[in-house]
Amino acid sequence: MTIKELTKILYEATRLEAEWSHRTIVPEVWEKRDEKFRKQMIELIGRYMKMEKLPTPEEAHNSWMESYFKMGWKYGDVRDPVAKLHPDLVPYYDLPLDEREKDAIFLAFVFVAKSILGEKPQKESDGYADMVF
């Protein structure tokens, strides 16, 4: 399995959990996310799979906010992917509980993937997207 395939699985697992749990924000399916988002997500999962210790949900949220700001997103009361507005672009402890839970669940999914697949790729290439587990 490549890191690109794994990233899609982790993203969709988290998205589907949000849908199932009726969370405030349920993002678009992987294929509808823009290329810039998918690229940064693949790189993030590549880094996470190599980490000895995963970040806390708060650390992950701060990193997520930084990535979103770099992609041109701004705070907005309602999530709007076209206008690049997101209500979760706030400090971690200002997030609604269900969004803080979603951060923890995503990291739990990454932990499961690391535990099952192992931390080291069987084959590495120049980019994260071609790493095979």
BALOBA-1460 file (C-alpha; in Angstrom, 3 decimals):
// residues 133
<rec num="1" residu="m" x="0.000" y="0.000" z="0.000"/>
<rec num="2" residu="t" x="1.381" y="3.422" z="-0.917"/>
<rec num="3" residu="i" x="1.277" y="6.392" z="1.442"/>
<rec num="4" residu="k" x="-1.109" y="8.023" z="-1.056"/>
<rec num="5" residu="e" x="-3.531" y="5.097" z="-0.732"/>
<rec num="6" residu="l" x="-3.138" y="5.041" z="3.042"/>
<rec num="7" residu="t" x="-3.797" y="8.782" z="3.261"/>
<rec num="8" residu="k" x="-7.034" y="8.408" z="1.315"/>
<rec num="9" residu="i" x="-8.138" y="5.570" z="3.614"/>
<rec num="10" residu="l" x="-7.339" y="7.565" z="6.773"/>
<rec num="11" residu="y" x="-9.014" y="10.690" z="5.400"/>
<rec num="12" residu="e" x="-12.145" y="8.794" z="4.357"/>
<rec num="13" residu="a" x="-12.300" y="6.871" z="7.659"/>
<rec num="14" residu="t" x="-12.225" y="10.156" z="9.556"/>
<rec num="15" residu="r" x="-14.738" y="11.768" z="7.185"/>
<rec num="16" residu="l" x="-17.122" y="8.807" z="7.426"/>
<rec num="17" residu="e" x="-16.841" y="8.763" z="11.214"/>
<rec num="18" residu="a" x="-17.814" y="12.457" z="11.209"/>
<rec num="19" residu="e" x="-20.795" y="11.665" z="8.986"/>
<rec num="20" residu="w" x="-21.831" y="8.659" z="11.109"/>
<rec num="21" residu="s" x="-21.529" y="10.655" z="14.333"/>
<rec num="22" residu="h" x="-23.404" y="13.650" z="12.897"/>
<rec num="23" residu="r" x="-20.505" y="15.968" z="13.647"/>
<rec num="24" residu="t" x="-20.815" y="19.676" z="12.958"/>
<rec num="25" residu="i" x="-18.454" y="19.544" z="9.980"/>
<rec num="26" residu="v" x="-18.229" y="16.702" z="7.476"/>
<rec num="27" residu="p" x="-15.753" y="17.474" z="4.692"/>
<rec num="28" residu="e" x="-16.029" y="16.478" z="1.034"/>
<rec num="29" residu="v" x="-14.945" y="13.079" z="-0.215"/>
<rec num="30" residu="w" x="-11.223" y="12.736" z="-0.995"/>
<rec num="31" residu="e" x="-11.695" y="13.053" z="-4.771"/>
<rec num="32" residu="k" x="-13.426" y="16.425" z="-4.390"/>
<rec num="33" residu="r" x="-10.617" y="17.958" z="-2.321"/>
<rec num="34" residu="d" x="-8.258" y="20.186" z="-4.267"/>
<rec num="35" residu="e" x="-4.802" y="18.962" z="-5.260"/>
<rec num="36" residu="k" x="-3.032" y="21.320" z="-2.840"/>
<rec num="37" residu="f" x="-4.975" y="19.840" z="0.085"/>
<rec num="38" residu="r" x="-4.379" y="16.234" z="-0.997"/>
<rec num="39" residu="k" x="-0.644" y="16.886" z="-1.436"/>
<rec num="40" residu="q" x="-0.204" y="18.401" z="2.031"/>
<rec num="41" residu="m" x="-2.275" y="15.582" z="3.563"/>
<rec num="42" residu="i" x="-0.112" y="12.908" z="1.889"/>
<rec num="43" residu="e" x="3.015" y="14.647" z="3.180"/>
<rec num="44" residu="l" x="1.514" y="14.862" z="6.677"/>
<rec num="45" residu="i" x="0.670" y="11.151" z="6.802"/>
<rec num="46" residu="g" x="4.147" y="10.355" z="5.470"/>
<rec num="47" residu="r" x="5.643" y="12.297" z="8.383"/>
<rec num="48" residu="y" x="3.254" y="10.744" z="10.905"/>
<rec num="49" residu="m" x="4.110" y="7.230" z="9.758"/>
<rec num="50" residu="k" x="7.798" y="7.920" z="10.423"/>
<rec num="51" residu="m" x="7.316" y="9.579" z="13.822"/>
<rec num="52" residu="e" x="8.261" y="7.737" z="16.966"/>
<rec num="53" residu="k" x="5.479" y="9.537" z="18.869"/>
<rec num="54" residu="l" x="2.405" y="11.099" z="17.280"/>
<rec num="55" residu="p" x="1.420" y="14.659" z="18.184"/>
<rec num="56" residu="t" x="-1.314" y="15.422" z="20.692"/>
<rec num="57" residu="p" x="-4.696" y="16.454" z="19.266"/>
<rec num="58" residu="e" x="-3.859" y="20.064" z="20.180"/>
<rec num="59" residu="e" x="-0.489" y="19.890" z="18.388"/>
<rec num="60" residu="a" x="-2.144" y="18.276" z="15.362"/>
<rec num="61" residu="h" x="-4.815" y="20.990" z="15.312"/>
<rec num="62" residu="n" x="-2.181" y="23.736" z="15.431"/>
<rec num="63" residu="s" x="-0.352" y="22.084" z="12.524"/>
<rec num="64" residu="w" x="-3.644" y="21.732" z="10.628"/>
<rec num="65" residu="m" x="-4.398" y="25.440" z="11.132"/>
<rec num="66" residu="e" x="-0.940" y="26.400" z="9.878"/>
<rec num="67" residu="s" x="-1.447" y="24.252" z="6.756"/>
<rec num="68" residu="y" x="-4.862" y="25.762" z="6.093"/>
<rec num="69" residu="f" x="-3.576" y="29.314" z="6.489"/>
<rec num="70" residu="k" x="-0.778" y="28.503" z="4.003"/>
<rec num="71" residu="m" x="-3.410" y="27.206" z="1.554"/>
<rec num="72" residu="g" x="-5.226" y="30.553" z="1.800"/>
<rec num="73" residu="w" x="-8.053" y="29.621" z="4.182"/>
<rec num="74" residu="k" x="-9.475" y="32.109" z="6.705"/>
<rec num="75" residu="y" x="-11.776" y="31.913" z="9.678"/>
<rec num="76" residu="g" x="-15.480" y="31.992" z="8.846"/>
<rec num="77" residu="d" x="-18.622" y="31.135" z="10.811"/>
<rec num="78" residu="v" x="-19.589" y="28.512" z="8.212"/>
<rec num="79" residu="r" x="-17.289" y="26.146" z="6.317"/>
<rec num="80" residu="d" x="-17.144" y="27.183" z="2.671"/>
<rec num="81" residu="p" x="-14.527" y="25.368" z="0.551"/>
<rec num="82" residu="v" x="-15.017" y="27.709" z="-2.416"/>
<rec num="83" residu="a" x="-14.453" y="30.877" z="-0.350"/>
<rec num="84" residu="k" x="-11.889" y="28.983" z="1.793"/>
<rec num="85" residu="l" x="-13.608" y="29.797" z="5.081"/>
<rec num="86" residu="h" x="-13.550" y="27.446" z="8.083"/>
<rec num="87" residu="p" x="-15.021" y="27.829" z="11.592"/>
<rec num="88" residu="d" x="-12.333" y="25.560" z="13.109"/>
<rec num="89" residu="l" x="-9.520" y="28.032" z="12.432"/>
<rec num="90" residu="v" x="-9.475" y="28.921" z="16.120"/>
<rec num="91" residu="p" x="-7.306" y="27.828" z="19.057"/>
<rec num="92" residu="y" x="-7.810" y="24.174" z="19.996"/>
<rec num="93" residu="y" x="-9.679" y="24.819" z="23.240"/>
<rec num="94" residu="d" x="-12.090" y="27.167" z="21.446"/>
<rec num="95" residu="l" x="-13.206" y="24.295" z="19.197"/>
<rec num="96" residu="p" x="-16.531" y="22.590" z="19.877"/>
<rec num="97" residu="l" x="-16.092" y="19.272" z="21.696"/>
<rec num="98" residu="d" x="-17.092" y="17.220" z="18.642"/>
<rec num="99" residu="e" x="-14.288" y="18.811" z="16.598"/>
<rec num="100" residu="r" x="-11.714" y="18.151" z="19.344"/>
<rec num="101" residu="e" x="-12.941" y="14.541" z="19.398"/>
<rec num="102" residu="k" x="-12.538" y="14.339" z="15.621"/>
<rec num="103" residu="d" x="-8.867" y="15.379" z="15.955"/>
<rec num="104" residu="a" x="-8.309" y="12.613" z="18.531"/>
<rec num="105" residu="i" x="-10.118" y="10.028" z="16.394"/>
<rec num="106" residu="f" x="-8.012" y="10.907" z="13.338"/>
<rec num="107" residu="l" x="-4.825" y="10.416" z="15.365"/>
<rec num="108" residu="a" x="-6.201" y="7.121" z="16.706"/>
<rec num="109" residu="f" x="-6.731" y="5.945" z="13.110"/>
<rec num="110" residu="v" x="-3.126" y="6.917" z="12.294"/>
<rec num="111" residu="f" x="-1.941" y="5.017" z="15.386"/>
<rec num="112" residu="v" x="-3.868" y="1.929" z="14.237"/>
<rec num="113" residu="a" x="-2.318" y="2.174" z="10.751"/>
<rec num="114" residu="k" x="1.178" y="2.513" z="12.241"/>
<rec num="115" residu="s" x="0.535" y="-0.445" z="14.543"/>
<rec num="116" residu="i" x="-0.769" y="-2.712" z="11.792"/>
<rec num="117" residu="l" x="1.442" y="-1.655" z="8.888"/>
<rec num="118" residu="g" x="4.586" y="-0.841" z="10.801"/>
<rec num="119" residu="e" x="6.429" y="2.424" z="10.968"/>
<rec num="120" residu="k" x="8.976" y="1.764" z="8.250"/>
<rec num="121" residu="p" x="8.085" y="1.539" z="4.571"/>
<rec num="122" residu="q" x="9.148" y="-1.549" z="2.639"/>
<rec num="123" residu="k" x="10.309" y="0.702" z="-0.176"/>
<rec num="124" residu="e" x="11.073" y="4.398" z="-0.245"/>
<rec num="125" residu="s" x="11.261" y="6.791" z="-3.139"/>
<rec num="126" residu="d" x="11.949" y="10.503" z="-3.427"/>
<rec num="127" residu="g" x="8.406" y="11.418" z="-2.371"/>
<rec num="128" residu="y" x="5.966" y="10.384" z="0.305"/>
<rec num="129" residu="a" x="3.290" y="9.507" z="-2.238"/>
<rec num="130" residu="d" x="5.201" y="6.452" z="-3.489"/>
<rec num="131" residu="m" x="6.118" y="4.977" z="-0.107"/>
<rec num="132" residu="v" x="4.906" y="1.380" z="0.106"/>
<rec num="133" residu="f" x="3.879" y="-0.412" z="3.284"/>
